[in-house]
């Protein structure tokens, strides 16, 4: 049931940007090992533009087997390889994680974390996150701190781990959508626009730990 080398993959990328999330990309498996698929850099369907992927980015993938049946699995980017061409390493799913039904449940976890933000006019505020994942996060907006779609923010996130350790994650984010809640508060969806791989790894580590906590309850 696993896709094979040279198999074509159809890819959608987890994003708070609804337009981006509905775009479909095409790639091919160049190699594989016990834990990973190595795929070519994806190309957007329709215009052949290459799509740069980032460490920790979450993907929904489908492929069509020899019987003509489409199968789906969710995965994420675990690294890159420089061969004759640049290859993207993605996590190989467990056999039971492959389905004939599309399940768009990415590694995004609910978490109330402190986030310091600074806007382009240098005004600052401390807010709380609603959820977080490898591609971005959602935050509850403070009324006195005006946020609009398309705005760029400098951010500093406080990330606690299960062992009691704490990390500070620095990144730049773009506001892609603002949702008005029934409580009257605004919820802003942010995507990472500039973040170092080492900083993204801290976010991914937190998400894995939080997901493990959920499974143990």
Secondary structure, 3 states (H helix, E strand, C coil): CCCCCCCEEEEEECCCCHHHHCCCEEEEEEEECCCEEEEECCEECCCCCECCCCCCCEEEEEEECCCCCEEEEEEEEEEEEECCCEEEEEECCCHHHCECCCCCCCCEEECCCEEEEECCCCCEEEEEEEEEECCEEEEECCCCCCCCCCCEEEEEEEEECCCCCEEEEEEEEEEEEEEECCCCCEEEEEEEEECCHHHHHHHHHHHHHHHHHHHHC
